[in-house]
C-alpha cells in the first residue's frame, strides 16, 4: 500500500459495526458509466454498505451497474425509487434525478462526467443533507470551493473521490506534512506525445490502442479519453490537487518534463540547485515519453503519483536515500511515489470516510488558488461553437486563480456550447469577453461564490 493517511482499520471496524447493527451506509450513484460501474462493484462487496440507488439515463448502464453492485442478485433490484425497498436492502434503478436525490441515502456519488449536471447534483444533494463524493473533477475545479463551503455550512461532507489522482496524491501530501517534511512538488505521471495536445475524440481510443470490444462493452466516452490524451485531464486534476492542498502551479500549464521515477527529485527542485522550479510547493506532471517524443522511459510513472519532499534534518535526508527512495545527488530532495492509482476501485473509501469520520478524503480548502483556462487547439473562426474538455477545439491549462480571474479568461468548464464572438489563434487563451452564451442562472452564482474564496467577487473576476 502507498504512503497514506487512510484509516483502513477504522473503516473496516466502523462498517462492521454498522452491518451488525443493521444500519448500513446507503449510497446513491448518479452516473453509471465506466467509473460509476467500478464504484458499484466495489460497494457491492463491502460489508456495512449498500448501493441503494443507481440513476442514469441509459437503461443498459443502470443494469450493468446493478449487476456489479449486487453481485448479480436480481432479487435485490427494483425499478423506480421506493423508500421502503431501500430500507429493505434493495437497489433501485431510475432515470429520475429528483427521485434519486430525495431517496433515503447517506451519500451521493456523482459520476456523470458532465460538469453542469455534476454541479447541480452536488447542490441538490447538499441541500438534502447528503454527503457528496465528487468524481467529476471538471466540476470541482470550476465550482468546488463553493460546493465545499456550502457542505460545511450544511453539516455534510463534500469530497473528491479516493483512487483518482487528486485525492490519492493529497493523501501522500497529508502524510508528508504530518511527518514534518516540506513539500517541494506533488503530482502525477502523464503520457504526452508531441501530437497529443491537438488530438480529436475520434482518435482517442486508437491512440491508447484499446480493443474495440472493451470500448463498447464498458461504454467508454471518447471525449473523456481524449481529455486524457490532450492533457486537459491532467491539468484539471492538478488544479483540484492545488485547491485541496494549497500547492500552486509554477507556471501556466506546469513544466511536464520527460521524467522517470529516478528523475523526480533531480528535476522537481529549485532551478538554483539544478532543477526546473522557480519556487517550491507546486503541482507538477512527469511525462513518461522520452525526449525523442516516441519511446517511453524505462521507469516511467504514467499511472502513478508522486511527492517530492525535503527536510532540514540531515539524518532523515540520509535515511530516505538509504532506504532507496529516489534522491538527488546531494540527498537534499527525495521522492515518494506510487506506481498506480485505482480509479473507481478506491472511491468507496471516500464514502466510508464521509459517513464514519465526517471528513473528506480531499476537498477544496477555504481559499481557491488555481484555475484551468481554455485555450484554442487550432485557429478558431468567429462563430465557432466550443466543444469543451476533450473536444476538438479547446484544451485546458492550469494557472494561478489571480491570473485567470484577473485577466478575465474563460475557464475550461465553461468552454462547451458557447459561441466565439471573434476569431481566436491557436494556443491563445480565450477571454470571457470573446464568447456568448455563458451561464446566467444558479451556476453563475455558484461560480461567483467559488471565486469569492480567492478574493474575486464576480464571474468576470472583478475585485
Secondary structure, 3 states (H helix, E strand, C coil): CCCCCCCHHHHHHHHHHHHHCCCCEEEEEECCCHHHHHHHHHHHCCCCEEEEEEECCCHHHHHHHHHHHCCCCHHHEEECCCHHHHHCCCEEEECCHHHHHCCCCCEEEECCCCHHHHHHHHHHHHHCCCEEEECCHHHHHHHHHHHHHHHHHHCCCEEECCCCHHHHHHHHHHHHHHCCCEEEEEEEEECCCCCHHHCCHHHHHHHHCCCHHHHHHCCCCHHHHHHHHCCHHHHHHHHHHHHHHCCEECCCCCCCEECCHHHHHHHCCEHHHCCCECCCCEEEEEECECCCCCCECCCCCCCCEEEEEECCCHHHHHHHHHCCCEECCCCCEEEEEECCCCCCCCHHHHHHHHHHHCCCCCCCCCCCCEEEEEEECCCECCCCEEECCCCCCEEEEEEEHHHHHHCCECEHHHCEEEEECCCECCCCECEHHHEECCCCCHHHHHHHHHHHCCCCCCCCCCC
